[in-house]
């Protein structure tokens, strides 16, 4: 599910780049493009190393939400009834919130399960080490 959300966010990023190309100054477009490239890297990483991808997706989603939610112009799209920009903003925000919740849940579960396995073995030891 997290992998699908990361891939969907990357695809929605294409729509975002097309939509904002004429709306924002070039330096803002460059910053958003760098963020989208990071999501592309994260999308590829989901197939290679999912746990690392979920960590990166969590970080990128928090940064994306932190950058987009406070912007008053994003909320003006909704108030003015501009359908396409509003739909991209709402869908992207929902997907990023879902990535934050699901990736955090997954990573906390992974961490707690790892700690339970270590405590059942009698403590931490390097692979192949003998516990006394």
N, C-alpha and C positions, 0 to 999 in steps of 0.2 A: 504494500500500500504506500509506504514512504517512497519507494522507488518510483512508483507511478506518479505521485505528486511532484517529485523532483523533475521527472521528464515532462509532465504537463506544464510546470512552471517555465521550463526552458522553451517549450513551444509557444506558450503565451507571451514570452519575452520577444519573440519575433513580431507578434502583433503589436506589442508595445513599442518596439523600435520603429516600425512602419508608421504608427500613429503619431509618435512624438517628433519624428524627423523634422517636420515643418513647424512644430509648436514651440520648441525650446531653443535656446542659444546653443551654438556648436559645442561649447565646453560641457554643458549639461548632457547633451547627447553622447559625448565621449565617455563621461562618467557612467551613464546608464549602460552604454555598450560594454564597458569593462565589467560591470556587474553581470551582464548577460553572459559574457565569455566565462566568467567564474561559474555560472550555472551550467554552461555547456561542459566545462571540465568536471563539474560535480555529476552531471548526467553520465558521462563516460565512466567516471569512478564508481557509479552504482553497480556496474557490471563487473568491475575488477575487484574492488574492496568495499562492500556495502557498509560496513561499520564506519570506516573513514568517511565515506560519502554522506552518511547520515549526520556525522559530526559537522562536516562542511556545510551541508544543507541547513542544519540548525543555525549555524553562524550566519550564513548568507540570508536566511529568512528573517532572523532578528534584525540584521542590518537593513534589509529591504523594508521591513515594517517600520523600523525607526526612522528611515528616511522618507517614506511615503505618507504615513498616517498623519504626521503633523502639518503637512503642506496644505494650506488653505485652497490652493488652486485645484487640488484633486477633489475636494469636497464641492467646489463650485461647479465642476462637471456634472455632478449629481443634481445640484440645485437648478442648473440651467437646462437640465433634461438632455444633455448630450449623451446619446445611448452608447456609442462605441467606446469612448474614453471611460465612461462610467462603468460599463461592463468589464473592461479590462482591469480597471482599478479594483472593483469589487471582487471579481474572480481571483485576481492575483493576491489580494489581501486574504481572502478565505483560504486559498491554497497555502500561502505562507504561514498563516496561523495553524493550519492543520499539520504542516511540516514541523513547526515548533513543538506542538503538543505530542505528536506521534514519535518524533525523533527523541525528544526528551524522555518520554515513557520507555521507549526501546532501550536507550542508553542507561537509564537508571535500572531497568530490569537486568540488563547485561551486567552492570557493575555489581548489583546485589547478588545475582546468581554466581558470579565469579568469587565473591567473598564467601558465600556459603560453601562452595567447593573447596576453597582453601581451608576454611575452619574445620570441615569434615576430615580433611587429610591430616589435621593436627598442626597446622601452621604453614607458613610459606617456606618453600624450599625450591632451589633451582632444579630444573629438569634433570633427572638422574641422580639427584642427591639422596642420601639415605637419612631418614629421620631417626634420631636417637630416642 
